[in-house]
Amino acid sequence: MVEKEIVEEIKKYDANFSKIEFKRWCGEVLKILQEAWSKKDLETLKYYEVERLYLLHEEQLKAMQKNKIINVTKDMEINEIKIIDYNRMPDCEIFKVIISVSLIDYYQKENSMMILSGSLNQRVNADYKLEIVRDKDFLTDWLVDKSTMVCPNCGAVINLLQQKKCAYCDSVFITMDTSYKIMSLEI
Ligand SMILES: [Zn+2]
């Protein structure tokens, strides 16, 4: 299926689904996860990843820590983001996305300049395959309509897109971060 058909399929169930917003979020989250991985920032990984993927990453990072190895990934530039598949499962929906990037990626011995693999200054190209999950029958609601920027419950003005709940009525806003989780991540 080409992307256009996939998006039409998604919109059959979720009319407000925004391809642009979704892709923007995918790109941002990939950058955040890469940075968290380099810094061994488990809290951030836990926030964005489903438990099974998080536990795998935690194990890999702990092994690297034990062996005093750091994987530096930085200066990521995104070239293209493509939605390649979409599946409605009994209890969830799964999106498959390919993100083509270039970045600096190398392995280093802790507290030393020794490079184990990769290059400090040579950019490499990589295609990341992501599976992203959200609850079945989720409906994209206020997320899309940034033009109004008001609380869907009480109508109070929202000052920041990152705001997690309404300052007046305390309603928790549904955001991309609360609705979508990374289920798998491969190169
Ligand atoms: Zn409110």
Residues whose N, C-alpha, C, O or C-beta is under 5 A from the ligand:
A	BS01	ZN	C151 N153 C154 G155 A156 C166 Y168 C169 D170 S171
